[in-house]
Amino acid sequence: MPTHPQEPGRAAPDPGAQIPEDAGPGPRGDLPRPGPPRGEAANGEPGPDAAGPAAAEDEHTTAIKELEDRWRRALADLDNLRKRHTRELERERATERSRTAAAFLPVLDNLELALTHAGADPDAIVEGVRAVRDQAVNVLQLLGYPRHAESGVAFDPARHEVVGVVQDPDAPPGTVVEVLRPGYGDGERQLRPAAVTVAKRE
């Protein structure tokens, strides 16, 4: 059998030499050194690649679902608030209409009483109708709409509506000479202005 010449400077292994039991295989220059597993740091803790993009995506999806749920709850609360406000407003309107109608019931009662005595003394009938009129005016005033039927006052475009201009030497120019239709209310609570004739300006 042919023999291979040994490399110079390298001793042949001694077949009788014993290798220690705890000694591993010798290092090789073509193999990488073992390191920690991918995604795990050297100290055993998870590395930067342990979570991965999937975990981040799940976190964003959860946050979006939570925001959508809060948005839907807010819309539902707003709709319930709008419905409750509408019901309360309708209830307040019905209460106010009922209160106003009840305030005029005595006026109607007195009118019916005057009609039942229509065959009595005419002067008494006139006085009765006048009393009913005053009662109705008082009801309007209590509701916040005072009556305006004054003559001889300065014309006020916020309270008066000119329906005619007259020449009156006894009245200063621009003053109310006659009230043809009384007005009720003031400012923003005005039911209607008074229809008047005004003295002509020179």
Secondary structure, DSSP 8 states (H G I E B T S, - for coil): -------TT-----TT----TT------TTS------TTB-TTSSB-TTSSHHHHHHHHHHHHHHHHHHHHHHHHHHHHHHHHHHHHHHHHHHHHHHHHHHHHHHHHHHHHHHHHHTTTS-HHHHHHHHHHHHHHHHHHHHHTT--EE---SSB--TTTEEEEEEE--TTS-TTBEEEEEE-EE--GGG-SB-EEEEEE---
